[in-house]
């Protein structure tokens, strides 16, 4: 926000004064981070319950006199914004400030912490405890408010529905043990594994957000249920399918418990070591064809965000050089591009009950970081970025590459580990022969990362010379127009004249291979026009049948 906007916002908050979604503090330099976290939880939950877009914690205002007095809390920008990560590490789900606004007011420095409302159906906890407000006081979130948030989406959430007749006997013991271990790992700084293993099953399932009033839900059956109990979810098939295509063909279906089945499916994928030879080096870099964390992240996302009312299965197709993940239901909020940078926080979930349970079992996060992490990890492996295809109505298809598309791209990532993700994304589109924005092209060209002419960009000399042949670069690099003019003049000096057909034969195969046939033809036409206007050549024939000679030739 601009200073004027911030000033107006501050004045409006002071005018309405403290309520359930606004808190003022004078705040000294050593204000407790733990107290900030408690207010974060309380204001996020209250904003959700009151339909507000955000809650506000304001430092630098005396909460008794209602006057701005300024604050010296974390005056260094880096330390101030490091607070975001501190909040994320202890909040559940992993969420943080939308922004921290700093206002230099005439009466002193004021900080406005913008706290996003808790997502629908998911209350926010701080260090395992839920907080709320009662007027200006900070209190524990009452059971009625907790249920009020959790029930916001239950009626529409397929995964939140109780399974009639399901009992603890329908749960897989190995999956239950793994679930306890995953839960303890997530909360290792708060609870020991031995303690979690000692909880009664009902207690554990309730704390892991898998049950409602002690009753098993569809989410429980999907994640922890026995395979033979999957019929309780009918007509939904409750299946993950692996399909191998290519010279060899095979397939296998995996039922619940999905907590274990995703790893079993991953183990069916043929994951060999690949070698990439860096520029001017003899020792190759070895990387696995697929990264387990990327594959499981993609698979867990399919499970968490699938539209189960469409009664479809999750399908993973293994092709020779890539994996294709498909699940029912369009992208629920925003588009994949919104999440690549890791800055977008989803406000809504198609299956909030299942998503919350999977987060408790350390299968996913609920901050929208998953897609960002997949892209970053793929870049660190020097492979192409994942692709999303939302073309088919009501379905999402994502591709993860298990091989090199353009060796120059991979070698560039090996050499330039400092490239920002935005540049890697643009280079990835270049190697896939896709268009890039003009501003991205200008940035890459300035960094000497690409060459060529729009839309036929290609990697720069530094990278291209490291490909299988330096000749490939010379053939795609555009030469100066004087180079082509010299060829034509030499030809005319030797043979006296040339038809357009002869000129085409002389020049077309020497033009950059980055140009298509029509672009090459147009370039020769422009060259002839320029030489004629400069008085170097002239047409001794007619327009319909030109005969080009040097200008001084009679």
C-alpha positions in Angstrom: 0.0 0.0 0.0 1.0 3.6 -0.5 1.6 5.8 2.5 -1.7 7.6 2.0 -3.6 4.4 1.9 -1.8 3.1 5.0 -2.6 6.3 6.8 -6.3 6.1 5.9 -6.4 2.4 6.9 -4.8 3.1 10.3 -7.2 6.0 11.0 -10.2 3.8 10.2 -9.0 1.0 12.4 -8.4 3.5 15.3 -11.8 5.0 14.7 -13.6 1.6 15.2 -11.0 0.7 17.8 -10.3 -2.8 19.2 -12.8 -5.6 18.4 -12.6 -9.3 17.6 -10.5 -8.7 14.4 -8.3 -5.7 15.4 -5.7 -5.5 18.2 -3.5 -2.5 19.1 -0.2 -2.7 21.0 2.4 -0.2 21.9 5.0 -3.0 21.6 8.6 -2.6 22.7 11.7 -3.9 21.0 11.4 -7.3 22.7 7.7 -8.0 22.2 7.1 -11.8 22.6 6.9 -13.8 19.4 4.8 -16.3 21.2 2.3 -13.7 22.0 2.2 -12.5 18.4 1.5 -16.1 17.4 -1.4 -16.3 19.8 -2.9 -13.1 18.4 -2.3 -14.4 14.9 -4.4 -17.5 15.6 -7.1 -15.5 17.4 -7.5 -12.8 14.8 -7.4 -15.3 11.9 -10.1 -17.4 13.4 -12.3 -14.4 14.3 -11.9 -13.0 10.8 -13.2 -16.3 9.4 -16.2 -16.4 11.8 -17.2 -12.8 11.0 -16.7 -13.0 7.2 -13.8 -10.5 7.3 -11.1 -10.8 4.7 -8.3 -10.2 7.3 -7.5 -9.4 10.9 -5.1 -6.6 12.0 -2.4 -6.5 14.7 -1.1 -3.0 15.0 2.1 -2.0 16.8 2.9 1.6 17.8 -0.5 2.7 19.2 -1.1 2.9 22.9 -4.2 0.8 23.6 -5.2 2.9 26.5 -4.9 6.5 25.2 -5.6 5.5 21.6 -2.7 7.6 20.5 0.1 6.8 18.1 3.4 6.6 20.1 5.6 4.6 17.7 7.4 1.3 18.1 11.0 0.2 17.8 10.0 -3.5 17.3 12.6 -5.1 14.9 13.7 -1.9 13.0 15.7 -3.9 10.5 13.7 -4.9 7.5 15.2 -8.4 7.3 14.5 -9.2 10.9 11.0 -7.8 10.7 10.1 -10.0 7.7 11.8 -13.0 9.2 8.8 -13.0 11.6 6.7 -14.4 8.7 8.7 -17.7 8.7 8.7 -17.9 12.6 4.9 -17.7 12.4 4.7 -20.3 9.6 6.8 -22.8 11.6 4.4 -22.9 14.5 1.0 -22.2 13.0 -1.3 -25.0 11.9 -1.9 -25.1 9.0 1.4 -23.5 7.9 0.2 -20.0 7.3 1.6 -16.6 7.9 1.0 -12.8 7.5 -0.4 -11.7 4.2 1.9 -8.7 4.6 3.7 -6.6 7.2 3.1 -2.9 6.5 5.5 -0.3 7.9 4.2 3.3 8.2 6.5 6.2 9.0 4.0 8.5 10.7 4.6 11.9 12.2 3.9 10.5 15.6 6.2 7.6 15.2 6.8 4.3 13.4 3.7 2.1 13.1 3.5 -1.6 12.0 0.3 -3.1 10.7 0.4 -6.9 10.5 -2.2 -8.1 8.0 -3.5 -11.5 9.1 -5.5 -13.6 6.5 -8.8 -15.1 7.7 -8.6 -18.8 8.4 -9.7 -20.8 5.3 -13.2 -22.1 5.3 -13.5 -25.3 7.4 -10.0 -25.0 8.8 -9.3 -23.2 12.1 -5.8 -21.8 12.8 -3.8 -23.1 15.8 -0.6 -21.7 17.3 1.7 -24.4 18.8 -1.2 -26.8 18.9 -3.7 -24.5 20.6 -6.6 -22.6 19.1 -7.2 -19.0 20.2 -10.1 -16.5 19.8 -11.2 -13.1 21.1 -13.8 -12.0 23.6 -14.1 -8.3 22.9 -10.5 -7.1 23.6 -9.4 -10.2 25.5 -7.4 -13.2 24.2 -9.0 -16.5 25.0 -9.0 -20.1 23.9 -11.2 -20.9 20.9 -14.4 -22.3 22.4 -15.9 -25.6 21.2 -18.9 -23.9 19.6 -16.6 -21.6 17.6 -14.3 -24.5 16.7 -17.2 -26.6 15.4 -18.6 -23.5 13.7 -15.5 -23.2 11.6 -15.1 -27.0 10.9 -18.8 -27.3 9.9 -18.6 -24.5 7.3 -18.0 -26.9 4.5 -19.1 -30.3 5.9 -22.4 -30.3 4.0 -20.6 -29.9 0.7 -17.5 -31.9 1.5 -17.7 -35.5 0.3 -14.7 -36.6 2.3 -16.2 -35.3 5.6 -19.3 -37.5 5.6 -19.5 -40.3 8.2 -19.4 -43.8 6.7 -22.4 -45.8 8.0 -21.5 -49.0 9.7 -17.7 -48.4 9.6 -15.8 -49.5 12.7 -12.2 -49.5 13.9 -12.0 -53.1 12.5 -12.2 -51.5 9.0 -8.8 -49.8 9.5 -5.5 -51.2 8.4 -3.1 -51.7 11.4 0.1 -51.0 9.4 -1.5 -47.7 8.1 -2.5 -46.7 11.6 1.1 -47.3 12.9 2.5 -45.2 9.9 -0.1 -42.5 10.6 1.0 -42.2 14.3 4.6 -42.0 13.2 3.9 -39.3 10.6 1.8 -37.3 13.2 4.6 -37.6 15.8 7.2 -36.5 13.2 5.1 -33.4 12.3 4.8 -32.4 15.9 8.3 -33.7 17.1 8.9 -30.5 19.1 5.7 -30.9 21.1 5.0 -34.6 21.5 7.1 -37.8 21.6 6.5 -40.8 19.4 6.1 -43.0 22.5 3.3 -40.8 23.7 1.5 -40.8 20.4 1.8 -44.6 20.2 0.2 -44.8 23.6 -2.9 -42.9 22.8 -6.1 -44.9 22.3 -7.1 -45.2 18.7 -10.1 -42.9 19.0 -8.0 -40.2 20.7 -5.4 -40.4 17.9 -8.0 -40.3 15.1 -9.7 -37.3 16.7 -6.4 -35.4 17.1 -5.4 -36.2 13.5 -8.8 -34.7 12.3 -9.9 -38.0 10.8 -13.2 -38.5 12.7 -16.4 -36.7 13.5 -17.7 -37.2 17.0 -15.7 -40.5 17.1 -17.2 -41.8 13.9 -15.2 -42.8 10.9 -15.4 -40.6 7.8 -14.8 -41.2 4.1 -11.4 -39.4 4.6 -10.6 -42.1 7.3 -11.5 -44.9 4.9 -9.4 -43.4 2.0 -6.3 -42.8 4.1 -6.3 -45.7 6.6 -9.0 -48.1 5.6 -8.5 -51.8 4.7 -8.6 -52.6 1.0 -11.4 -55.1 1.5 -13.5 -52.3 3.2 -13.4 -50.0 0.2 -16.9 -51.2 -0.8 -18.2 -48.9 1.9 -17.2 -46.0 -0.4 -19.2 -47.3 -3.3 -19.9 -46.2 -6.0 -16.6 -44.4 -5.7 -13.9 -46.9 -6.9 -11.3 -45.6 -4.3 -8.4 -46.5 -6.6 -5.0 -45.2 -7.7 -4.0 -46.7 -11.1 -0.5 -47.0 -12.4 -0.3 -47.6 -16.2 2.9 -48.3 -18.2 2.8 -47.5 -21.9 5.4 -47.8 -24.7 7.2 -50.9 -25.9 6.1 -52.6 -22.7 2.6 -52.4 -21.3 1.4 -53.1 -17.8 -0.9 -51.7 -15.1 -1.9 -52.1 -11.5 -4.7 -50.8 -9.3 -4.0 -49.7 -5.7 -6.8 -49.4 -3.2 -6.9 -48.0 0.4 -5.1 -47.3 2.6 -3.8 -44.4 0.4 -1.3 -43.5 3.1 0.6 -46.6 2.1 -0.6 -47.1 -1.5 1.1 -43.9 -2.8 4.5 -45.3 -1.8 3.6 -48.7 -3.3 2.6 -47.0 -6.6 5.9 -45.0 -6.6 7.9 -48.2 -6.3 6.3 -49.6 -9.5 7.8 -46.7 -11.5 11.0 -47.5 -13.2 13.4 -45.0 -11.7 16.9 -45.3 -13.2 19.9 -43.0 -12.9 20.5 -40.6 -15.8 23.7 -38.9 -16.7 24.1 -35.3 -17.9 27.5 -34.1 -19.2 28.2 -30.5 -18.0 29.9 -28.0 -20.4 33.6 -28.6 -20.9 33.7 -31.5 -18.4 34.3 -35.2 -18.7 32.6 -36.3 -15.5 28.8 -36.5 -15.8 26.3 -35.4 -13.3 24.1 -38.3 -12.2 20.4 -37.7 -11.2 17.5 -40.1 -10.6 15.0 -40.1 -13.4 12.3 -39.1 -10.9 12.5 -37.5 -7.5 10.4 -39.4 -5.0 9.3 -36.3 -3.1 8.1 -34.7 -6.4 6.2 -37.8 -7.4 4.6 -38.2 -4.0 3.7 -34.5 -3.8 2.0 -34.8 -7.2 0.1 -38.0 -6.2 -0.9 -36.6 -2.8 -2.2 -33.4 -4.5 -4.3 -35.6 -6.8 -5.8 -37.4 -3.8 -6.4 -34.2 -1.7 -8.0 -32.1 -4.5 -9.9 -34.7 -6.5 -13.7 -34.2 -7.0 -14.9 -37.5 -5.5 -18.5 -36.8 -6.5 -17.4 -37.7 -10.1 -16.5 -41.2 -9.0 -13.2 -41.3 -10.9 -9.9 -42.8 -10.0 -6.4 -41.2 -10.0 -4.4 -42.4 -12.9 -0.6 -42.2 -13.2 0.7 -43.0 -16.7 4.3 -43.9 -17.1 5.7 -43.0 -20.5 9.3 -43.6 -21.6 10.4 -40.1 -20.6 7.6 -38.7 -18.4 4.9 -39.3 -15.9 1.3 -38.0 -16.4 -1.0 -37.6 -13.4 -4.7 -37.3 -14.0 -7.5 -36.7 -11.5 -11.2 -35.7 -11.7 -12.2 -32.1 -11.0 -10.9 -28.8 -12.4 -8.4 -26.6 -10.6 -10.5 -25.5 -7.6 -9.1 -22.0 -6.8 -7.0 -20.0 -9.3 -4.7 -21.6 -11.8 -1.4 -23.6 -11.5 0.6 -20.5 -12.5 -0.7 -18.7 -9.3 1.0 -21.2 -7.1 4.4 -21.6 -8.8 6.0 -18.6 -7.0 4.8 -20.0 -3.6 3.2 -16.7 -2.6 -0.5 -17.5 -3.1 -2.5 -18.8 -0.2 -5.6 -20.8 -1.1 -8.7 -19.6 0.7 -10.9 -22.6 -0.2 -10.5 -26.3 -0.7 -12.7 -28.8 -2.5 -12.1 -31.3 0.3 -11.2 -29.3 3.4 -11.7 -32.3 5.8 -9.4 -34.6 3.8 -6.9 -31.8 3.2 -6.7 -31.1 6.9 -6.3 -34.8 7.8 -3.5 -35.2 5.1 -1.7 -32.2 6.5 -1.9 -33.7 10.0 -0.3 -36.9 8.6 2.5 -34.9 6.9 1.3 -35.8 3.4 0.6 -32.3 2.1 0.8 -28.7 3.3 -2.2 -26.3 3.1 -0.3 -23.2 2.2 -0.1 -23.7 -1.5 3.7 -24.4 -1.3 3.5 -27.9 -2.9 3.5 -26.8 -6.6 6.3 -24.3 -5.9 8.4 -27.0 -4.2 7.9 -29.3 -7.2 9.2 -26.7 -9.6 12.1 -25.8 -7.5 13.2 -29.4 -7.0 12.8 -30.2 -10.7 15.0 -27.2 -11.5 17.7 -28.4 -9.0 17.7 -31.7 -10.9 18.3 -29.8 -14.2 15.1 -31.2 -15.8 12.2 -29.5 -17.6 9.5 -27.9 -15.5 6.2 -29.7 -14.9 3.4 -29.0 -17.3 -0.3 -28.6 -16.4 -3.1 -29.3 -18.9 -6.6 -28.1 -17.9 -8.1 -28.5 -21.4 -10.2 -31.6 -20.7 -13.5 -30.5 -19.0 -13.6 -31.3 -15.3 -10.1 -32.8 -15.1 -6.5 -31.9 -14.3 -3.5 -33.4 -16.0 0.0 -32.8 -14.9 3.2 -34.0 -16.6 6.6 -34.5 -14.8 9.5 -35.0 -17.1 12.0 -37.8 -16.5 14.6 -36.8 -19.0 16.3 -34.0 -20.9 14.4 -32.1 -23.6 17.2 -29.7 -24.6 20.8 -30.5 -23.4 21.6 -26.8 -23.5 18.9 -26.0 -21.0 20.1 -28.7 -18.6 23.7 -27.7 -18.9 22.8 -24.0 -18.3 21.1 -25.0 -15.0 24.2 -26.9 -14.0 26.4 -23.9 -14.7 24.0 -21.2 -13.3 22.6 -22.4 -10.0 21.9 -18.8 -9.1 19.1 -18.2 -11.7 15.8 -17.1 -10.2 12.8 -19.4 -10.7 11.2 -16.8 -13.1 14.2 -17.1 -15.5 14.2 -20.9 -15.3 10.5 -21.0 -16.1 11.1 -18.7 -19.1 14.0 -20.8 -20.3 11.9 -23.9 -19.9 9.3 -22.4 -22.3 12.1 -21.6 -24.8 13.4 -25.1 -24.8 9.8 -26.4 -25.4 9.3 -23.9 -28.3 6.6 -22.0 -26.4 6.1 -18.3 -26.4 7.5 -16.1 -23.6 6.5 -12.5 -22.7 8.5 -9.7 -24.3 9.8 -8.6 -20.9 11.0 -12.1 -20.1 12.7 -12.3 -23.5 14.4 -8.9 -22.9 15.6 -10.0 -19.5 17.0 -13.3 -20.8 18.7 -11.6 -23.7 20.3 -9.0 -21.5 21.6 -11.9 -19.4 23.0 -13.5 -22.5 20.8 -16.6 -21.9 18.9 -16.6 -25.2 19.4 -15.5 -28.8 17.3 -15.5 -31.9 14.4 -13.5 -33.1 10.8 -13.6 -31.8 9.2 -16.1 -31.7 12.2 -18.4 -32.6 14.4 -18.0 -29.5 17.1 -20.5 -28.6 19.8 -20.8 -26.0 22.8 -18.4 -26.1 26.3 -19.1 -27.4 27.6 -19.9 -23.9 25.2 -22.8 -23.6 24.8 -23.8 -27.2 28.5 -24.4 -27.7 28.3 -27.0 -25.0 25.7 -29.1 -26.9 26.6 -32.1 -29.0 28.1 -29.9 -31.7 29.3 -26.3 -32.0 28.1 -26.4 -35.6 24.5 -26.5 -34.2 25.0 -23.1 -32.7 26.5 -21.6 -35.8 23.6 -22.8 -37.9 21.0 -21.2 -35.6 22.9 -18.0 -34.9 21.8 -15.1 -37.1 24.7 -13.6 -39.1 25.1 -9.9 -39.8 23.3 -8.7 -43.0 26.7 -7.7 -44.4 27.8 -11.3 -44.4 24.9 -12.3 -46.8 25.5 -9.1 -48.9 29.2 -10.0 -49.4 28.2 -13.5 -50.6 25.8 -12.0 -53.2 28.3 -9.4 -54.4 31.0 -12.0 -54.7 28.6 -14.1 -56.8 27.7 -11.2 -59.1 31.3 -10.2 -59.6 32.2 -13.8 -60.7 29.1 -14.6 -62.7 27.8 -11.2 -63.7 24.1 -11.7 -62.9 21.7 -13.8 -60.9 18.0 -14.7 -61.0 15.9 -14.8 -57.8 16.0 -18.7 -58.0 19.8 -18.6 -58.1 20.0 -16.1 -55.2 17.7 -18.3 -53.2 19.9 -21.3 -53.8 22.9 -19.3 -52.8 21.5 -17.8 -49.5 18.6 -19.8 -48.1 20.6 -22.7 -46.7 23.0 -20.2 -45.1 20.3 -18.4 -43.1 19.7 -19.2 -39.5 17.9 -22.5 -38.9 15.8 -20.7 -36.3 13.9 -19.1 -39.3 11.1 -21.0 -41.1 11.0 -21.2 -44.9 8.7 -18.1 -45.3 10.9 -16.1 -42.9 14.0 -17.0 -44.9 12.4 -16.0 -48.2 11.3 -12.7 -46.7 14.8 -12.0 -45.4 16.3 -12.5 -48.8 13.7 -10.1 -50.3 14.5 -7.5 -47.7 18.2 -7.9 -48.4 17.7 -7.3 -52.1 15.6 -4.3 -51.4 18.2 -2.8 -49.1 21.1 -3.4 -51.5 19.1 -1.9 -54.3 18.3 1.3 -52.3 21.9 1.6 -51.3 22.9 1.5 -55.0 24.9 -1.7 -54.7 22.7 -3.8 -57.1 20.0 -3.1 -59.7 17.4 -5.1 -61.6 18.4 -5.5 -65.2 15.3 -7.5 -66.0 11.5 -6.9 -65.3 9.6 -7.1 -62.1 8.0 -10.4 -63.0 11.4 -11.9 -63.9 14.1 -10.0 -62.1 17.8 -10.3 -63.2 20.1 -8.8 -60.6 23.5 -7.3 -61.5 25.9 -5.0 -59.8 24.8 -1.3 -60.0 27.9 -0.2 -62.0 27.4 -3.0 -64.6 25.8 -1.8 -67.9 
